[in-house]
Amino acid sequence: MRSAIVLGAGMAGLGAALHLQERGWSVILIDRGQPGRETSYGNSGIIQAEAVEPYPMPRDWRSLLDIAIGRTNDVHFEWGALHHHVGPLLRYWWYSAPRRHAAVSQAYASIIRHALPEHQRLIAAAGAEALARPGGFRVLHRDTRAMDKAAANAERLRTLYGVRSKIMSPGELGAAEPALTSCGAGAIHWEASWSISDPGALTTAYADLFRRRGGTVRRDGAETLTQAGSGWIVHGEAGPIEAEAAVVALGPWSPDFLRPLGYRFPMVRKRGYHRHWRGRRTVSLPLLDAANGYVMAPMAKGLRITTGAEFSVPDAGASLTQLARAERAAGELLDLEAPYENQPWFGTRPCMPDMLPVIGEAPRHRGLWFHFGHGHQGFTLGPASGRLLAERMSGETPFVPAEPFDPARY
Ligand SMILES: Cc1cc2nc3c(=O)[nH]c(=O)nc-3n(C[C@H](O)[C@H](O)[C@H](O)COP(=O)(O)OP(=O)(O)OC[C@H]3O[C@@H](n4cnc5c(N)ncnc54)[C@H](O)[C@@H]3O)c2cc1C
């Protein structure tokens, strides 16, 4: 039987572990914490079937100026942190040129197309149907100009990729979401996407499924990973763990982890925050307020407000700037009462400059595999990209073209 150690039990690690297991591999999953308690816990919980094009970096001077002077809340820049981000951002800028972004989107769309069906299969196998909410999610636009532009873009995505959406007038939005006290200029309803009422609970359910199918989850640090003969070994607290292959699925921690092995991956680290709110009434589906760059998502714990991208010093504590603006803006749309937590949660979206995850074998180490860099849609992509990785590790024909995701591109 072939054997693998998967390092990192977020959605990416779990997706890979479950697919390897289905192909007959003996798999040990290692995480220094409980499975799915980091980035895969704190997100907006949307399985984004509509996200066929990854987010490019704005390239027009007006948008860049808006970010620089803090006029937009999608992106917040801590200027003292610039030197931590400038290298990866310059590469992100380069890949965001329209022609390059169009090529990247072809690859992205090829795998996003399989993301929801892969989750649906696992949700059913894990018995986690109660956490899943079909019905899509909505993007509210506050003025007519923005709404018209968004409607034209939705039409473009329908023509190019067949993405289903519905244009909702303010009246239709108000009828669908009676809790909203203001409906702006209406919304785009992305109909095919799903949302999850507790993202951490879904990763826990996938970890339980992995265990039920005979997998082992060990609580250990990954730092002792070393090459041993033709395989790999981790010196865990309860003894050595050996396997013929190792998979690095450490989310935003992957580049630092790989440095001692000689790999230098540029990563665009986009921090995001959330806090849960109680209110007399809530929305039934997640809602993105486009003008203010945040999502309000109904969750088991309350209404979760999640922010866009913050560029801060990597180890800095929480800054409330972006979240406070998001919460004020949410208060214009809903009657919010009080937050459940004083301190917000925060985590980092692990984004690659070319907006594509890294899926494939390490260029200079036999039996070492990479599975990270899933950016804004890692919760969506984990199971589908885990399938691609497992197919490559098992020598199968990949279900989507694998080359755009290959680590060798860096
Ligand atoms: C605010 C916000 C909202 C988001 N909303 C969405 C959304 O709606 N839909 C969507 O698809 N995506 C969303 N994302 C993105 C998504 O959450 C991430 O892309 C995804 O969770 C990344 O998964 P991962 O498994 O790569 O990383 P993680 O979930 O962070 O997992 C990495 C694991 O590695 C472990 N680890 C790290 N270092 C070590 C070590 N040295 N030893 C052992 N273990 C270690 C950690 O404990 C962790 O469990 C959002 C992100 C944010 C921040």
The ligand as an ORCA input file, in Angstrom:
! r2SCAN-3c Opt
* xyz 0 1
  C     -12.019     36.552      5.938
  C     -11.888     35.413      4.946
  C     -13.008     35.025      4.215
  C     -12.896     33.969      3.286
  N     -14.020     33.529      2.645
  C     -13.950     32.467      1.821
  C     -15.121     31.943      1.210
  O     -16.249     32.399      1.446
  N     -14.990     30.898      0.338
  C     -13.767     30.350      0.072
  O     -13.691     29.428     -0.751
  N     -12.644     30.784      0.678
  C     -12.695     31.825      1.541
  N     -11.565     32.287      2.149
  C     -10.280     31.661      1.834
  C     -10.117     30.304      2.528
  O     -10.514     30.394      3.878
  C      -8.651     29.829      2.451
  O      -8.189     29.888      1.120
  C      -8.520     28.378      2.912
  O      -9.118     28.201      4.171
  C      -7.069     27.930      2.961
  O      -7.057     26.592      3.401
  P      -5.714     25.851      3.733
  O      -6.043     24.470      4.102
  O      -4.741     26.083      2.623
  O      -5.107     26.663      4.997
  P      -5.529     26.570      6.536
  O      -6.978     26.353      6.700
  O      -4.922     27.731      7.226
  O      -4.812     25.241      7.026
  C      -3.421     25.158      7.248
  C      -3.207     24.246      8.436
  O      -1.795     24.092      8.625
  C      -1.551     24.009     10.017
  N      -0.152     24.358     10.264
  C       0.492     25.507      9.942
  N       1.785     25.439     10.269
  C       1.971     24.224     10.824
  C       3.114     23.552     11.348
  N       4.308     24.105     11.377
  N       2.944     22.284     11.816
  C       1.723     21.689     11.785
  N       0.620     22.280     11.305
  C       0.740     23.533     10.826
  C      -2.536     24.987     10.626
  O      -2.751     24.674     12.000
  C      -3.757     24.815      9.741
  O      -4.700     23.907     10.292
  C     -11.642     33.329      3.085
  C     -10.533     33.722      3.844
  C     -10.648     34.744      4.771
  C      -9.445     35.118      5.594
*
